[in-house]
């Protein structure tokens, strides 16, 4: 297990390169913790300003938008986020209309555009993942020209094996690292039966950001996304090795981390507060 000395050593090694980044220290560990707004999707349409204000009051500093048609323009959505004292570095968009969303992303003012998933009709073979990789390279090149960084988000289905190789590895091997980054959802890696710590060690240089949620103990792994794979719990309340995950996030200078709770056993804002409190304790240890 990593010690506190290991953690401090790894973070200190990256400070020179990230002195002006959100990961830099200011006496204590000081990095922006964010929320993927999918967590509060049930509240967004009812009261977006109030929901954003509540997120900021908990202590979160950033949000990431999810694949949805908000009842306002991108400019008005950006204003609502900024008015709440938050920033919006990243946005999710769907695979089928991704190319048409760059103008929205520009008006929203994000730095990163993330493809939320690959349709099951494509991600069903090694060749399907190669076709998706080709598409990701094209979107990554287009995003770069427009001043964005392109990334993709994983679930557990990307870890199905094709010829003994996980679909995710096929995707990574066939995409250009200078154009296509990975937003790793640590829960879905673990739900697929893989170790997010090892994944970070292997692919940390490809990471654009992290999605943070924990996994309940004594539950089965799976590579089929669905109700049988929903073993979500708040960060620090489950089985994932958060000290190692956060230590490696610092080592690889991963600038943004978003708590995302797909489903909650309690009100979403209460769930977000528990995750935030636990993360602050871990990061300040």
N, C-alpha and C positions, 0 to 999 in steps of 0.2 A: 504493500500500500504506500502511496506517496506521503511523504512527511510535509510538515509546514515549511521546512527548510527547502525541500524540493520545489514547493509551490513558489516561494519567494525567489529562488534561483531562476526558475523558468520565466517568471514575470520580469525580473530585473534584466534578463538577457534581451528582452524585447523592448525595453523602455526607450533605448536610444532611437530605435526606428519608429517608435510610436509616441514620442513625447508630446506631439500635438494632437494625437488621436483620442477618441473617447475612452480608450483603454488605459490612459495614463493615470498614475497615482497622484493623489493630493493629500499626503499624509496617510489616508486610508485608501483602500481599493476604491476607485471611482470610475465606474463604467456605466454607460446607459443601459438600463434594462427596459425592454419594450414589450408591447402586447400585440399579438396578431388579433385583429378585431373580429375574426371568426368566433373567438371565444365569447364575445358579447353580441353575437348576431341577433339574438332575441330582443336585445335592448336598443340596438342601433336605430331601427325604424321608429320606435316609440319616442326616443329622446336622445338623439345623437349628441347635442351639446352637453346634456347632463351626464351622459355616459362617459364622454371624453373627460369632463371635469372630474368625475369620480376616479377614473384611471390615473389622472395626474395627481389627485389628492393622495392616492395610495403611495405614490413615489415614482411611478414609471415616467420615463422621459420621452419615449418614442412609441409610435404605433406603426403597424404594417396593415395595409388594407387587404381585404380578401376579394375573391371572385364574386362580385355582386353588382347589381345596378343600384347604386345609392340614389335616393330621391333628391338629388341635387347635382349640379355640374361639378366637374373636377376642381374648378377654381373655388367654388363655394365649400366643397369638402375640405380642401386645403386650408381655407380661411378658418373653418370650424376647428380643425386640428390645431392650427397655430394659436387661435384665440384661447384654447384650453391650456396653452403653455407647453404643448407637445411638438415633436417633429415627426415627419413622415419620410424616412429614408428609403422605403421599399414598398412595392405593391405587387400583389398576385394577380395574374390574369390566366384565363383558360387557354388550353391548347388550340381549340378549334377557331378562335378568333383573335389569337395573340397578335398577329401582324397588324390588325386594325386598332390595337389599343395603345400604340406608341404616342399618338397625339394626346390621348387622355393622360398618359403617364407624364408627358411633358407639362401639361397644364397643372397636374397634381404636384409637380416639382420634386419627384422622387429621384434618387440616384440609381436604384436597382429595380429591374423588372424581372419578375420571377414567374416561370411557368409552373402552375400548381400541380399538374400531373399529366401523364401520358394516357390517352384513352385506352381502355382495355382492348379495343379492337385492333390497336397497333402494337401494344406491349404484350404480345402473345407468342413471341418467337424471337430467336436471335436476330433474324433479319428485320423483324419489327423494331427492335431496339436500335439496329443500325440505321434504319430509316428515320427514327426519331432523333438519333444523333446528328444525322445530316441536316434535319430541320433545325435543331438547336444551334448548330454551327452557323446556319444562315441567319437565324434570329440574333445570335450573338454578334455577328458582323454588322448587321443593321443597327442593333442597339449601340454598339461602339461608335458608329458613325454619328449617332444622334446624341452621344454623350452619356449613355447609360452603361451600366454593367448588367449583363444577363446572367440569370441563374435558374436552376430548376430545383423543385422541392420533391422529396421522396416520401413514399408511404412504405408499407411492407411488401407490396406486390413486386416491387423492383428486385426483390431478393429471391424470386423464383429462379430455379436453375434451368439453363438451356445448354445442353451439352456439358453439364457439370460446372457451368459458369453463371453466376448471378447476373440477371439483366442489368443491374446497376453497373457492374464491372464492364459489361459490353458497352454501355452508354459512355462511361468515363474513358474507355480506351479509344472510342471513335469520335470523341469531341476534342476540340482545340482548347487547351487550358487557358490560352490568352483570351478566348471568347466566351467560354462556357464555364461557369462556376457552380458549385453545389451548395444549396441551402439544406443542411442536414437536419432532419427531424430525429432527435435522439431516441424518442419513444418508438417510432416505427422501425428504426434499426434494431432495437432490443426486442420488439414484438416479433420480428422476423427470425429471431434466434441468433442474431449477431451482436457483437460488442461495440457500442458506440465509441468507447475509449480506443479500441484497436482501430476502428475506422478513422478516427481523428489522427491517430499516429500515422496511418498509411496515407491518408488523403488530406491532411490538414491544410496543405498549400492550395487546395482546390476550394476551400470553404469560403463562401460569401457571407454566410450568417448561420445562426443556429435557431432551431425551434426547440423550446424547452418544455417538456412535460414528463411526469414520472409514471412508473408502471407498478401496479399492485403486485404483491408477492403471491407466489403459488398459483400462477395462472399459465395456461398453455401458450406456446408460441404459435405463430401462423404466418402464412404469406398471402392470405386472402383478406383483403380489407372489407370489413363489414361488422355487424353487431357482435360476432363471436371474437373479434379482435379488440373490442373496446374495453380495455382494462386501465383506463386513465385515472390518475390521481395527481394531486398538486406536487410541485417540485419540492423534494425533501421529505415527502410522505411515503415514498415507495422504495424501490430497490436499485435505482440507478446510482452509479458512482459519481456524484456531483463534484467532489473535490478534484478528481482526476479530469473530468470533462471541462471544468472551468479553468483548471491549470493549463490544459492543452489549448483551450480557446485563447488564453493569454500568450502561450508560446507561439501560436501561429497568427497572432495579431488579428483575430476574427473580430471585427469592429462592432457588430450588432447581434443581439440575442433577443428573441421574442418568446415570451411565454404564450403557449397556445394550448388551450384545454378544449379538445374537440367536444367533449361532453363533461358535465360536472354533476356531482352528487349533491351539491349545494348551490345557492345562487352564484352566478358567474363572477360577480364583483367580489364576493366573499372568497371564492376560490382563488382569484387573482391576488387578493391580499395575502393569503396564506403562502402562495408561491413566492411573492415578493419578500415577505418577512424571512422565509427560510433562505432565499438566495442571499439576502444581505448578511445574514448570520454566517453563511458558508464563505462568502467573499471577504468578510471582515475577520475571519478566524486567524 
